[in-house]
Amino acid sequence: MGILAVSAFLILLFLLSTGNRGFIRQFRAWHNRTKLRKEIEILRGVCMDLEEEKKKLEDPEVIERIAREKFGMARKNEKVYRVVPEDDK
């Protein structure tokens, strides 16, 4: 009787832990869902940062500063000096 009960328990445990609705798949799905929720929160933060940057780019002063710093642009009759580091020889 004891061997039969243990065998039945092991068979039931095997059936519950495998298949589409098994414990292993359920745990993986839960873990994946948790990971995806964290990723969504990170992406929401990135999206908010990008929205703030987009609003800043509507300001002409910010556009001018970026044009000067990144692209070396200058106003009319203005000279731009670039410092070039010496090569180590």
HTML snippet that shows the backbone in 3Dmol.js (N, CA, C, O; Angstrom):
<script src="https://3Dmol.org/build/3Dmol-min.js"></script>
<div id="view" style="width:600px;height:400px;position:relative"></div>
<script>
const pdb = `
ATOM      1  N   MET A   1       0.820  -1.190   0.000  1.00  0.00           N
ATOM      2  CA  MET A   1       0.000   0.000   0.000  1.00  0.00           C
ATOM      3  C   MET A   1       0.865   1.255   0.000  1.00  0.00           C
ATOM      4  O   MET A   1       0.549   2.230  -0.682  1.00  0.00           O
ATOM      5  N   GLY A   2       1.955   1.232   0.763  1.00  0.00           N
ATOM      6  CA  GLY A   2       2.850   2.383   0.866  1.00  0.00           C
ATOM      7  C   GLY A   2       3.530   2.698  -0.457  1.00  0.00           C
ATOM      8  O   GLY A   2       3.652   3.861  -0.840  1.00  0.00           O
ATOM      9  N   ILE A   3       3.974   1.650  -1.157  1.00  0.00           N
ATOM     10  CA  ILE A   3       4.642   1.838  -2.446  1.00  0.00           C
ATOM     11  C   ILE A   3       3.661   2.396  -3.471  1.00  0.00           C
ATOM     12  O   ILE A   3       4.023   3.232  -4.300  1.00  0.00           O
ATOM     13  N   LEU A   4       2.436   1.935  -3.408  1.00  0.00           N
ATOM     14  CA  LEU A   4       1.407   2.413  -4.330  1.00  0.00           C
ATOM     15  C   LEU A   4       1.105   3.897  -4.088  1.00  0.00           C
ATOM     16  O   LEU A   4       0.944   4.661  -5.040  1.00  0.00           O
ATOM     17  N   ALA A   5       1.030   4.300  -2.826  1.00  0.00           N
ATOM     18  CA  ALA A   5       0.747   5.700  -2.488  1.00  0.00           C
ATOM     19  C   ALA A   5       1.907   6.595  -2.927  1.00  0.00           C
ATOM     20  O   ALA A   5       1.682   7.672  -3.479  1.00  0.00           O
ATOM     21  N   VAL A   6       3.132   6.162  -2.687  1.00  0.00           N
ATOM     22  CA  VAL A   6       4.312   6.938  -3.091  1.00  0.00           C
ATOM     23  C   VAL A   6       4.370   7.023  -4.612  1.00  0.00           C
ATOM     24  O   VAL A   6       4.662   8.086  -5.160  1.00  0.00           O
ATOM     25  N   SER A   7       4.099   5.935  -5.288  1.00  0.00           N
ATOM     26  CA  SER A   7       4.105   5.932  -6.756  1.00  0.00           C
ATOM     27  C   SER A   7       3.040   6.878  -7.298  1.00  0.00           C
ATOM     28  O   SER A   7       3.303   7.646  -8.223  1.00  0.00           O
ATOM     29  N   ALA A   8       1.845   6.825  -6.727  1.00  0.00           N
ATOM     30  CA  ALA A   8       0.759   7.711  -7.164  1.00  0.00           C
ATOM     31  C   ALA A   8       1.130   9.169  -6.916  1.00  0.00           C
ATOM     32  O   ALA A   8       0.874  10.036  -7.752  1.00  0.00           O
ATOM     33  N   PHE A   9       1.734   9.429  -5.766  1.00  0.00           N
ATOM     34  CA  PHE A   9       2.161  10.798  -5.441  1.00  0.00           C
ATOM     35  C   PHE A   9       3.217  11.288  -6.428  1.00  0.00           C
ATOM     36  O   PHE A   9       3.146  12.427  -6.889  1.00  0.00           O
ATOM     37  N   LEU A  10       4.181  10.455  -6.753  1.00  0.00           N
ATOM     38  CA  LEU A  10       5.227  10.834  -7.696  1.00  0.00           C
ATOM     39  C   LEU A  10       4.663  11.063  -9.099  1.00  0.00           C
ATOM     40  O   LEU A  10       5.064  11.997  -9.794  1.00  0.00           O
ATOM     41  N   ILE A  11       3.737  10.209  -9.505  1.00  0.00           N
ATOM     42  CA  ILE A  11       3.105  10.387 -10.823  1.00  0.00           C
ATOM     43  C   ILE A  11       2.307  11.692 -10.849  1.00  0.00           C
ATOM     44  O   ILE A  11       2.383  12.444 -11.821  1.00  0.00           O
ATOM     45  N   LEU A  12       1.547  11.965  -9.794  1.00  0.00           N
ATOM     46  CA  LEU A  12       0.765  13.198  -9.704  1.00  0.00           C
ATOM     47  C   LEU A  12       1.694  14.416  -9.705  1.00  0.00           C
ATOM     48  O   LEU A  12       1.416  15.404 -10.384  1.00  0.00           O
ATOM     49  N   LEU A  13       2.772  14.351  -8.962  1.00  0.00           N
ATOM     50  CA  LEU A  13       3.750  15.447  -8.922  1.00  0.00           C
ATOM     51  C   LEU A  13       4.361  15.673 -10.298  1.00  0.00           C
ATOM     52  O   LEU A  13       4.539  16.815 -10.722  1.00  0.00           O
ATOM     53  N   PHE A  14       4.679  14.596 -10.990  1.00  0.00           N
ATOM     54  CA  PHE A  14       5.243  14.706 -12.338  1.00  0.00           C
ATOM     55  C   PHE A  14       4.248  15.371 -13.287  1.00  0.00           C
ATOM     56  O   PHE A  14       4.614  16.261 -14.055  1.00  0.00           O
ATOM     57  N   LEU A  15       2.994  14.938 -13.231  1.00  0.00           N
ATOM     58  CA  LEU A  15       1.971  15.491 -14.123  1.00  0.00           C
ATOM     59  C   LEU A  15       1.707  16.968 -13.828  1.00  0.00           C
ATOM     60  O   LEU A  15       1.482  17.753 -14.749  1.00  0.00           O
ATOM     61  N   LEU A  16       1.734  17.348 -12.559  1.00  0.00           N
ATOM     62  CA  LEU A  16       1.494  18.746 -12.203  1.00  0.00           C
ATOM     63  C   LEU A  16       2.675  19.656 -12.547  1.00  0.00           C
ATOM     64  O   LEU A  16       2.497  20.851 -12.781  1.00  0.00           O
ATOM     65  N   SER A  17       3.862  19.090 -12.576  1.00  0.00           N
ATOM     66  CA  SER A  17       5.034  19.933 -12.818  1.00  0.00           C
ATOM     67  C   SER A  17       5.397  20.040 -14.296  1.00  0.00           C
ATOM     68  O   SER A  17       6.258  20.844 -14.653  1.00  0.00           O
ATOM     69  N   THR A  18       4.774  19.262 -15.152  1.00  0.00           N
ATOM     70  CA  THR A  18       5.074  19.326 -16.581  1.00  0.00           C
ATOM     71  C   THR A  18       3.835  19.789 -17.335  1.00  0.00           C
ATOM     72  O   THR A  18       2.745  19.879 -16.771  1.00  0.00           O
ATOM     73  N   GLY A  19       4.016  20.076 -18.597  1.00  0.00           N
ATOM     74  CA  GLY A  19       2.894  20.505 -19.425  1.00  0.00           C
ATOM     75  C   GLY A  19       2.756  22.017 -19.453  1.00  0.00           C
ATOM     76  O   GLY A  19       3.577  22.747 -18.898  1.00  0.00           O
ATOM     77  N   ASN A  20       1.702  22.469 -20.112  1.00  0.00           N
ATOM     78  CA  ASN A  20       1.501  23.905 -20.294  1.00  0.00           C
ATOM     79  C   ASN A  20       1.180  24.647 -19.004  1.00  0.00           C
ATOM     80  O   ASN A  20       1.515  25.823 -18.863  1.00  0.00           O
ATOM     81  N   ARG A  21       0.543  23.976 -18.077  1.00  0.00           N
ATOM     82  CA  ARG A  21       0.156  24.623 -16.826  1.00  0.00           C
ATOM     83  C   ARG A  21       0.944  24.084 -15.626  1.00  0.00           C
ATOM     84  O   ARG A  21       0.500  24.211 -14.485  1.00  0.00           O
ATOM     85  N   GLY A  22       2.072  23.505 -15.873  1.00  0.00           N
ATOM     86  CA  GLY A  22       2.867  22.931 -14.799  1.00  0.00           C
ATOM     87  C   GLY A  22       3.538  23.982 -13.947  1.00  0.00           C
ATOM     88  O   GLY A  22       3.613  25.151 -14.326  1.00  0.00           O
ATOM     89  N   PHE A  23       4.030  23.558 -12.785  1.00  0.00           N
ATOM     90  CA  PHE A  23       4.695  24.461 -11.849  1.00  0.00           C
ATOM     91  C   PHE A  23       5.882  25.162 -12.485  1.00  0.00           C
ATOM     92  O   PHE A  23       6.088  26.360 -12.291  1.00  0.00           O
ATOM     93  N   ILE A  24       6.651  24.413 -13.237  1.00  0.00           N
ATOM     94  CA  ILE A  24       7.873  24.976 -13.826  1.00  0.00           C
ATOM     95  C   ILE A  24       7.525  26.093 -14.801  1.00  0.00           C
ATOM     96  O   ILE A  24       8.137  27.160 -14.767  1.00  0.00           O
ATOM     97  N   ARG A  25       6.550  25.855 -15.665  1.00  0.00           N
ATOM     98  CA  ARG A  25       6.145  26.903 -16.626  1.00  0.00           C
ATOM     99  C   ARG A  25       5.521  28.093 -15.915  1.00  0.00           C
ATOM    100  O   ARG A  25       5.761  29.240 -16.293  1.00  0.00           O
ATOM    101  N   GLN A  26       4.732  27.831 -14.902  1.00  0.00           N
ATOM    102  CA  GLN A  26       4.114  28.919 -14.153  1.00  0.00           C
ATOM    103  C   GLN A  26       5.186  29.788 -13.477  1.00  0.00           C
ATOM    104  O   GLN A  26       5.086  31.015 -13.480  1.00  0.00           O
ATOM    105  N   PHE A  27       6.200  29.153 -12.905  1.00  0.00           N
ATOM    106  CA  PHE A  27       7.269  29.905 -12.260  1.00  0.00           C
ATOM    107  C   PHE A  27       8.045  30.725 -13.282  1.00  0.00           C
ATOM    108  O   PHE A  27       8.372  31.883 -13.025  1.00  0.00           O
ATOM    109  N   ARG A  28       8.342  30.140 -14.434  1.00  0.00           N
ATOM    110  CA  ARG A  28       9.053  30.878 -15.486  1.00  0.00           C
ATOM    111  C   ARG A  28       8.227  32.065 -15.974  1.00  0.00           C
ATOM    112  O   ARG A  28       8.763  33.150 -16.200  1.00  0.00           O
ATOM    113  N   ALA A  29       6.930  31.857 -16.134  1.00  0.00           N
ATOM    114  CA  ALA A  29       6.053  32.943 -16.586  1.00  0.00           C
ATOM    115  C   ALA A  29       6.011  34.063 -15.541  1.00  0.00           C
ATOM    116  O   ALA A  29       6.056  35.242 -15.895  1.00  0.00           O
ATOM    117  N   TRP A  30       5.927  33.704 -14.275  1.00  0.00           N
ATOM    118  CA  TRP A  30       5.925  34.704 -13.199  1.00  0.00           C
ATOM    119  C   TRP A  30       7.238  35.480 -13.188  1.00  0.00           C
ATOM    120  O   TRP A  30       7.243  36.704 -13.064  1.00  0.00           O
ATOM    121  N   HIS A  31       8.341  34.766 -13.318  1.00  0.00           N
ATOM    122  CA  HIS A  31       9.661  35.396 -13.314  1.00  0.00           C
ATOM    123  C   HIS A  31       9.803  36.325 -14.526  1.00  0.00           C
ATOM    124  O   HIS A  31      10.310  37.439 -14.397  1.00  0.00           O
ATOM    125  N   ASN A  32       9.361  35.875 -15.683  1.00  0.00           N
ATOM    126  CA  ASN A  32       9.426  36.687 -16.897  1.00  0.00           C
ATOM    127  C   ASN A  32       8.556  37.933 -16.759  1.00  0.00           C
ATOM    128  O   ASN A  32       8.959  39.020 -17.173  1.00  0.00           O
ATOM    129  N   ARG A  33       7.385  37.782 -16.189  1.00  0.00           N
ATOM    130  CA  ARG A  33       6.483  38.917 -15.974  1.00  0.00           C
ATOM    131  C   ARG A  33       7.105  39.947 -15.043  1.00  0.00           C
ATOM    132  O   ARG A  33       7.002  41.148 -15.291  1.00  0.00           O
ATOM    133  N   THR A  34       7.741  39.496 -13.991  1.00  0.00           N
ATOM    134  CA  THR A  34       8.409  40.409 -13.059  1.00  0.00           C
ATOM    135  C   THR A  34       9.525  41.167 -13.763  1.00  0.00           C
ATOM    136  O   THR A  34       9.676  42.374 -13.577  1.00  0.00           O
ATOM    137  N   LYS A  35      10.300  40.464 -14.566  1.00  0.00           N
ATOM    138  CA  LYS A  35      11.395  41.095 -15.303  1.00  0.00           C
ATOM    139  C   LYS A  35      10.859  42.125 -16.299  1.00  0.00           C
ATOM    140  O   LYS A  35      11.427  43.208 -16.441  1.00  0.00           O
ATOM    141  N   LEU A  36       9.775  41.791 -16.982  1.00  0.00           N
ATOM    142  CA  LEU A  36       9.184  42.710 -17.945  1.00  0.00           C
ATOM    143  C   LEU A  36       8.594  43.947 -17.275  1.00  0.00           C
ATOM    144  O   LEU A  36       8.660  45.043 -17.831  1.00  0.00           O
ATOM    145  N   ARG A  37       8.026  43.781 -16.098  1.00  0.00           N
ATOM    146  CA  ARG A  37       7.500  44.943 -15.364  1.00  0.00           C
ATOM    147  C   ARG A  37       8.617  45.904 -14.981  1.00  0.00           C
ATOM    148  O   ARG A  37       8.453  47.120 -15.077  1.00  0.00           O
ATOM    149  N   LYS A  38       9.748  45.364 -14.548  1.00  0.00           N
ATOM    150  CA  LYS A  38      10.900  46.216 -14.219  1.00  0.00           C
ATOM    151  C   LYS A  38      11.391  46.948 -15.457  1.00  0.00           C
ATOM    152  O   LYS A  38      11.716  48.134 -15.397  1.00  0.00           O
ATOM    153  N   GLU A  39      11.444  46.244 -16.572  1.00  0.00           N
ATOM    154  CA  GLU A  39      11.892  46.856 -17.823  1.00  0.00           C
ATOM    155  C   GLU A  39      10.927  47.961 -18.269  1.00  0.00           C
ATOM    156  O   GLU A  39      11.358  48.990 -18.789  1.00  0.00           O
ATOM    157  N   ILE A  40       9.636  47.748 -18.067  1.00  0.00           N
ATOM    158  CA  ILE A  40       8.638  48.763 -18.412  1.00  0.00           C
ATOM    159  C   ILE A  40       8.861  50.019 -17.579  1.00  0.00           C
ATOM    160  O   ILE A  40       8.795  51.130 -18.105  1.00  0.00           O
ATOM    161  N   GLU A  41       9.123  49.854 -16.293  1.00  0.00           N
ATOM    162  CA  GLU A  41       9.367  51.008 -15.431  1.00  0.00           C
ATOM    163  C   GLU A  41      10.607  51.782 -15.884  1.00  0.00           C
ATOM    164  O   GLU A  41      10.607  53.013 -15.890  1.00  0.00           O
ATOM    165  N   ILE A  42      11.651  51.064 -16.259  1.00  0.00           N
ATOM    166  CA  ILE A  42      12.870  51.721 -16.747  1.00  0.00           C
ATOM    167  C   ILE A  42      12.567  52.486 -18.028  1.00  0.00           C
ATOM    168  O   ILE A  42      12.988  53.631 -18.186  1.00  0.00           O
ATOM    169  N   LEU A  43      11.842  51.859 -18.935  1.00  0.00           N
ATOM    170  CA  LEU A  43      11.511  52.510 -20.204  1.00  0.00           C
ATOM    171  C   LEU A  43      10.592  53.709 -20.009  1.00  0.00           C
ATOM    172  O   LEU A  43      10.688  54.682 -20.757  1.00  0.00           O
ATOM    173  N   ARG A  44       9.711  53.660 -19.028  1.00  0.00           N
ATOM    174  CA  ARG A  44       8.875  54.824 -18.723  1.00  0.00           C
ATOM    175  C   ARG A  44       9.735  55.988 -18.252  1.00  0.00           C
ATOM    176  O   ARG A  44       9.491  57.137 -18.622  1.00  0.00           O
ATOM    177  N   GLY A  45      10.741  55.691 -17.436  1.00  0.00           N
ATOM    178  CA  GLY A  45      11.666  56.741 -16.991  1.00  0.00           C
ATOM    179  C   GLY A  45      12.431  57.343 -18.155  1.00  0.00           C
ATOM    180  O   GLY A  45      12.600  58.560 -18.236  1.00  0.00           O
ATOM    181  N   VAL A  46      12.893  56.489 -19.055  1.00  0.00           N
ATOM    182  CA  VAL A  46      13.614  56.966 -20.244  1.00  0.00           C
ATOM    183  C   VAL A  46      12.696  57.832 -21.098  1.00  0.00           C
ATOM    184  O   VAL A  46      13.114  58.866 -21.619  1.00  0.00           O
ATOM    185  N   CYS A  47      11.458  57.410 -21.235  1.00  0.00           N
ATOM    186  CA  CYS A  47      10.479  58.165 -22.027  1.00  0.00           C
ATOM    187  C   CYS A  47      10.242  59.541 -21.412  1.00  0.00           C
ATOM    188  O   CYS A  47      10.174  60.536 -22.134  1.00  0.00           O
ATOM    189  N   MET A  48      10.116  59.610 -20.103  1.00  0.00           N
ATOM    190  CA  MET A  48       9.925  60.892 -19.429  1.00  0.00           C
ATOM    191  C   MET A  48      11.131  61.801 -19.632  1.00  0.00           C
ATOM    192  O   MET A  48      10.973  63.000 -19.863  1.00  0.00           O
ATOM    193  N   ASP A  49      12.343  61.235 -19.547  1.00  0.00           N
ATOM    194  CA  ASP A  49      13.554  62.019 -19.781  1.00  0.00           C
ATOM    195  C   ASP A  49      13.586  62.567 -21.199  1.00  0.00           C
ATOM    196  O   ASP A  49      13.966  63.717 -21.417  1.00  0.00           O
ATOM    197  N   LEU A  50      13.191  61.749 -22.155  1.00  0.00           N
ATOM    198  CA  LEU A  50      13.173  62.191 -23.551  1.00  0.00           C
ATOM    199  C   LEU A  50      12.121  63.273 -23.784  1.00  0.00           C
ATOM    200  O   LEU A  50      12.342  64.194 -24.570  1.00  0.00           O
ATOM    201  N   GLU A  51      10.990  63.167 -23.110  1.00  0.00           N
ATOM    202  CA  GLU A  51       9.960  64.204 -23.234  1.00  0.00           C
ATOM    203  C   GLU A  51      10.474  65.539 -22.691  1.00  0.00           C
ATOM    204  O   GLU A  51      10.221  66.590 -23.280  1.00  0.00           O
ATOM    205  N   GLU A  52      11.194  65.496 -21.568  1.00  0.00           N
ATOM    206  CA  GLU A  52      11.774  66.715 -21.003  1.00  0.00           C
ATOM    207  C   GLU A  52      12.796  67.313 -21.959  1.00  0.00           C
ATOM    208  O   GLU A  52      12.817  68.526 -22.170  1.00  0.00           O
ATOM    209  N   GLU A  53      13.637  66.473 -22.534  1.00  0.00           N
ATOM    210  CA  GLU A  53      14.637  66.947 -23.490  1.00  0.00           C
ATOM    211  C   GLU A  53      13.958  67.548 -24.722  1.00  0.00           C
ATOM    212  O   GLU A  53      14.419  68.551 -25.266  1.00  0.00           O
ATOM    213  N   LYS A  54      12.876  66.934 -25.150  1.00  0.00           N
ATOM    214  CA  LYS A  54      12.129  67.449 -26.306  1.00  0.00           C
ATOM    215  C   LYS A  54      11.591  68.850 -26.014  1.00  0.00           C
ATOM    216  O   LYS A  54      11.655  69.733 -26.869  1.00  0.00           O
ATOM    217  N   LYS A  55      11.063  69.052 -24.807  1.00  0.00           N
ATOM    218  CA  LYS A  55      10.556  70.369 -24.431  1.00  0.00           C
ATOM    219  C   LYS A  55      11.687  71.404 -24.403  1.00  0.00           C
ATOM    220  O   LYS A  55      11.491  72.551 -24.803  1.00  0.00           O
ATOM    221  N   LYS A  56      12.862  70.996 -23.932  1.00  0.00           N
ATOM    222  CA  LYS A  56      14.005  71.913 -23.878  1.00  0.00           C
ATOM    223  C   LYS A  56      14.441  72.316 -25.283  1.00  0.00           C
ATOM    224  O   LYS A  56      14.890  73.442 -25.497  1.00  0.00           O
ATOM    225  N   LEU A  57      14.311  71.410 -26.231  1.00  0.00           N
ATOM    226  CA  LEU A  57      14.749  71.700 -27.596  1.00  0.00           C
ATOM    227  C   LEU A  57      13.832  72.694 -28.313  1.00  0.00           C
ATOM    228  O   LEU A  57      14.138  73.117 -29.428  1.00  0.00           O
ATOM    229  N   GLU A  58      12.744  73.061 -27.707  1.00  0.00           N
ATOM    230  CA  GLU A  58      11.884  74.086 -28.286  1.00  0.00           C
ATOM    231  C   GLU A  58      12.386  75.489 -27.951  1.00  0.00           C
ATOM    232  O   GLU A  58      11.939  76.467 -28.551  1.00  0.00           O
ATOM    233  N   ASP A  59      13.312  75.593 -26.997  1.00  0.00           N
ATOM    234  CA  ASP A  59      13.867  76.879 -26.586  1.00  0.00           C
ATOM    235  C   ASP A  59      15.010  77.265 -27.532  1.00  0.00           C
ATOM    236  O   ASP A  59      15.954  76.490 -27.686  1.00  0.00           O
ATOM    237  N   PRO A  60      14.953  78.441 -28.168  1.00  0.00           N
ATOM    238  CA  PRO A  60      16.006  78.864 -29.106  1.00  0.00           C
ATOM    239  C   PRO A  60      17.394  78.978 -28.466  1.00  0.00           C
ATOM    240  O   PRO A  60      18.402  78.734 -29.130  1.00  0.00           O
ATOM    241  N   GLU A  61      17.452  79.342 -27.198  1.00  0.00           N
ATOM    242  CA  GLU A  61      18.748  79.450 -26.519  1.00  0.00           C
ATOM    243  C   GLU A  61      19.418  78.085 -26.391  1.00  0.00           C
ATOM    244  O   GLU A  61      20.632  77.967 -26.557  1.00  0.00           O
ATOM    245  N   VAL A  62      18.636  77.070 -26.099  1.00  0.00           N
ATOM    246  CA  VAL A  62      19.175  75.716 -25.981  1.00  0.00           C
ATOM    247  C   VAL A  62      19.661  75.240 -27.347  1.00  0.00           C
ATOM    248  O   VAL A  62      20.726  74.632 -27.454  1.00  0.00           O
ATOM    249  N   ILE A  63      18.884  75.517 -28.387  1.00  0.00           N
ATOM    250  CA  ILE A  63      19.286  75.122 -29.741  1.00  0.00           C
ATOM    251  C   ILE A  63      20.602  75.796 -30.118  1.00  0.00           C
ATOM    252  O   ILE A  63      21.488  75.167 -30.696  1.00  0.00           O
ATOM    253  N   GLU A  64      20.723  77.080 -29.787  1.00  0.00           N
ATOM    254  CA  GLU A  64      21.961  77.809 -30.099  1.00  0.00           C
ATOM    255  C   GLU A  64      23.150  77.230 -29.333  1.00  0.00           C
ATOM    256  O   GLU A  64      24.229  77.060 -29.899  1.00  0.00           O
ATOM    257  N   ARG A  65      22.956  76.928 -28.053  1.00  0.00           N
ATOM    258  CA  ARG A  65      24.045  76.357 -27.248  1.00  0.00           C
ATOM    259  C   ARG A  65      24.511  75.020 -27.824  1.00  0.00           C
ATOM    260  O   ARG A  65      25.712  74.763 -27.915  1.00  0.00           O
ATOM    261  N   ILE A  66      23.566  74.177 -28.208  1.00  0.00           N
ATOM    262  CA  ILE A  66      23.921  72.877 -28.789  1.00  0.00           C
ATOM    263  C   ILE A  66      24.650  73.068 -30.112  1.00  0.00           C
ATOM    264  O   ILE A  66      25.634  72.382 -30.389  1.00  0.00           O
ATOM    265  N   ALA A  67      24.165  74.004 -30.932  1.00  0.00           N
ATOM    266  CA  ALA A  67      24.822  74.257 -32.215  1.00  0.00           C
ATOM    267  C   ALA A  67      26.249  74.729 -32.012  1.00  0.00           C
ATOM    268  O   ALA A  67      27.138  74.352 -32.776  1.00  0.00           O
ATOM    269  N   ARG A  68      26.483  75.545 -31.001  1.00  0.00           N
ATOM    270  CA  ARG A  68      27.837  76.047 -30.727  1.00  0.00           C
ATOM    271  C   ARG A  68      28.743  74.938 -30.176  1.00  0.00           C
ATOM    272  O   ARG A  68      29.873  74.766 -30.634  1.00  0.00           O
ATOM    273  N   GLU A  69      28.232  74.186 -29.185  1.00  0.00           N
ATOM    274  CA  GLU A  69      29.060  73.187 -28.509  1.00  0.00           C
ATOM    275  C   GLU A  69      29.332  71.966 -29.378  1.00  0.00           C
ATOM    276  O   GLU A  69      30.478  71.528 -29.489  1.00  0.00           O
ATOM    277  N   LYS A  70      28.315  71.425 -29.981  1.00  0.00           N
ATOM    278  CA  LYS A  70      28.490  70.167 -30.713  1.00  0.00           C
ATOM    279  C   LYS A  70      28.985  70.353 -32.135  1.00  0.00           C
ATOM    280  O   LYS A  70      29.753  69.536 -32.642  1.00  0.00           O
ATOM    281  N   PHE A  71      28.551  71.420 -32.775  1.00  0.00           N
ATOM    282  CA  PHE A  71      28.841  71.556 -34.195  1.00  0.00           C
ATOM    283  C   PHE A  71      29.784  72.708 -34.521  1.00  0.00           C
ATOM    284  O   PHE A  71      30.099  72.942 -35.688  1.00  0.00           O
ATOM    285  N   GLY A  72      30.240  73.436 -33.485  1.00  0.00           N
ATOM    286  CA  GLY A  72      31.204  74.508 -33.699  1.00  0.00           C
ATOM    287  C   GLY A  72      30.662  75.650 -34.533  1.00  0.00           C
ATOM    288  O   GLY A  72      31.430  76.339 -35.202  1.00  0.00           O
ATOM    289  N   MET A  73      29.378  75.863 -34.509  1.00  0.00           N
ATOM    290  CA  MET A  73      28.774  76.928 -35.300  1.00  0.00           C
ATOM    291  C   MET A  73      28.965  78.265 -34.591  1.00  0.00           C
ATOM    292  O   MET A  73      29.154  78.318 -33.376  1.00  0.00           O
ATOM    293  N   ALA A  74      28.912  79.349 -35.374  1.00  0.00           N
ATOM    294  CA  ALA A  74      29.096  80.681 -34.824  1.00  0.00           C
ATOM    295  C   ALA A  74      28.107  81.630 -35.474  1.00  0.00           C
ATOM    296  O   ALA A  74      27.542  81.361 -36.534  1.00  0.00           O
ATOM    297  N   ARG A  75      27.926  82.746 -34.795  1.00  0.00           N
ATOM    298  CA  ARG A  75      27.084  83.794 -35.364  1.00  0.00           C
ATOM    299  C   ARG A  75      27.845  84.503 -36.474  1.00  0.00           C
ATOM    300  O   ARG A  75      29.045  84.294 -36.651  1.00  0.00           O
ATOM    301  N   LYS A  76      27.149  85.326 -37.203  1.00  0.00           N
ATOM    302  CA  LYS A  76      27.762  86.100 -38.281  1.00  0.00           C
ATOM    303  C   LYS A  76      28.818  87.030 -37.679  1.00  0.00           C
ATOM    304  O   LYS A  76      28.581  87.678 -36.660  1.00  0.00           O
ATOM    305  N   ASN A  77      30.002  87.085 -38.336  1.00  0.00           N
ATOM    306  CA  ASN A  77      31.137  87.922 -37.906  1.00  0.00           C
ATOM    307  C   ASN A  77      31.722  87.480 -36.565  1.00  0.00           C
ATOM    308  O   ASN A  77      32.336  88.286 -35.867  1.00  0.00           O
ATOM    309  N   GLU A  78      31.544  86.236 -36.204  1.00  0.00           N
ATOM    310  CA  GLU A  78      32.099  85.699 -34.967  1.00  0.00           C
ATOM    311  C   GLU A  78      33.104  84.610 -35.329  1.00  0.00           C
ATOM    312  O   GLU A  78      32.859  83.812 -36.234  1.00  0.00           O
ATOM    313  N   LYS A  79      34.240  84.577 -34.622  1.00  0.00           N
ATOM    314  CA  LYS A  79      35.270  83.579 -34.900  1.00  0.00           C
ATOM    315  C   LYS A  79      35.207  82.468 -33.858  1.00  0.00           C
ATOM    316  O   LYS A  79      34.946  82.696 -32.677  1.00  0.00           O
ATOM    317  N   VAL A  80      35.458  81.263 -34.345  1.00  0.00           N
ATOM    318  CA  VAL A  80      35.466  80.094 -33.464  1.00  0.00           C
ATOM    319  C   VAL A  80      36.892  79.584 -33.378  1.00  0.00           C
ATOM    320  O   VAL A  80      37.530  79.335 -34.401  1.00  0.00           O
ATOM    321  N   TYR A  81      37.392  79.427 -32.164  1.00  0.00           N
ATOM    322  CA  TYR A  81      38.735  78.896 -31.955  1.00  0.00           C
ATOM    323  C   TYR A  81      38.599  77.497 -31.360  1.00  0.00           C
ATOM    324  O   TYR A  81      37.846  77.268 -30.413  1.00  0.00           O
ATOM    325  N   ARG A  82      39.344  76.584 -31.939  1.00  0.00           N
ATOM    326  CA  ARG A  82      39.353  75.206 -31.430  1.00  0.00           C
ATOM    327  C   ARG A  82      40.732  74.896 -30.905  1.00  0.00           C
ATOM    328  O   ARG A  82      41.733  75.198 -31.554  1.00  0.00           O
ATOM    329  N   VAL A  83      40.789  74.304 -29.748  1.00  0.00           N
ATOM    330  CA  VAL A  83      42.059  73.889 -29.153  1.00  0.00           C
ATOM    331  C   VAL A  83      42.287  72.435 -29.540  1.00  0.00           C
ATOM    332  O   VAL A  83      41.496  71.549 -29.215  1.00  0.00           O
ATOM    333  N   VAL A  84      43.387  72.221 -30.243  1.00  0.00           N
ATOM    334  CA  VAL A  84      43.736  70.871 -30.682  1.00  0.00           C
ATOM    335  C   VAL A  84      44.875  70.376 -29.808  1.00  0.00           C
ATOM    336  O   VAL A  84      45.930  71.008 -29.759  1.00  0.00           O
ATOM    337  N   PRO A  85      44.683  69.249 -29.109  1.00  0.00           N
ATOM    338  CA  PRO A  85      45.748  68.744 -28.246  1.00  0.00           C
ATOM    339  C   PRO A  85      46.930  68.242 -29.080  1.00  0.00           C
ATOM    340  O   PRO A  85      46.771  67.722 -30.184  1.00  0.00           O
ATOM    341  N   GLU A  86      48.123  68.421 -28.499  1.00  0.00           N
ATOM    342  CA  GLU A  86      49.331  67.915 -29.174  1.00  0.00           C
ATOM    343  C   GLU A  86      49.360  66.405 -29.110  1.00  0.00           C
ATOM    344  O   GLU A  86      48.932  65.798 -28.128  1.00  0.00           O
ATOM    345  N   ASP A  87      49.874  65.804 -30.180  1.00  0.00           N
ATOM    346  CA  ASP A  87      50.038  64.349 -30.190  1.00  0.00           C
ATOM    347  C   ASP A  87      51.239  63.992 -29.329  1.00  0.00           C
ATOM    348  O   ASP A  87      52.262  64.674 -29.374  1.00  0.00           O
ATOM    349  N   ASP A  88      51.120  62.940 -28.555  1.00  0.00           N
ATOM    350  CA  ASP A  88      52.247  62.457 -27.753  1.00  0.00           C
ATOM    351  C   ASP A  88      53.208  61.713 -28.646  1.00  0.00           C
ATOM    352  O   ASP A  88      52.870  60.673 -29.211  1.00  0.00           O
ATOM    353  N   LYS A  89      54.420  62.253 -28.774  1.00  0.00           N
ATOM    354  CA  LYS A  89      55.417  61.609 -29.617  1.00  0.00           C
ATOM    355  C   LYS A  89      56.594  61.151 -28.820  1.00  0.00           C
ATOM    356  O   LYS A  89      57.534  60.585 -29.377  1.00  0.00           O
TER     357      LYS A  89
END
`;
const viewer = $3Dmol.createViewer("view");
viewer.addModel(pdb, "pdb");
viewer.setStyle({}, {cartoon: {color: "spectrum"}});
viewer.zoomTo();
viewer.render();
</script>
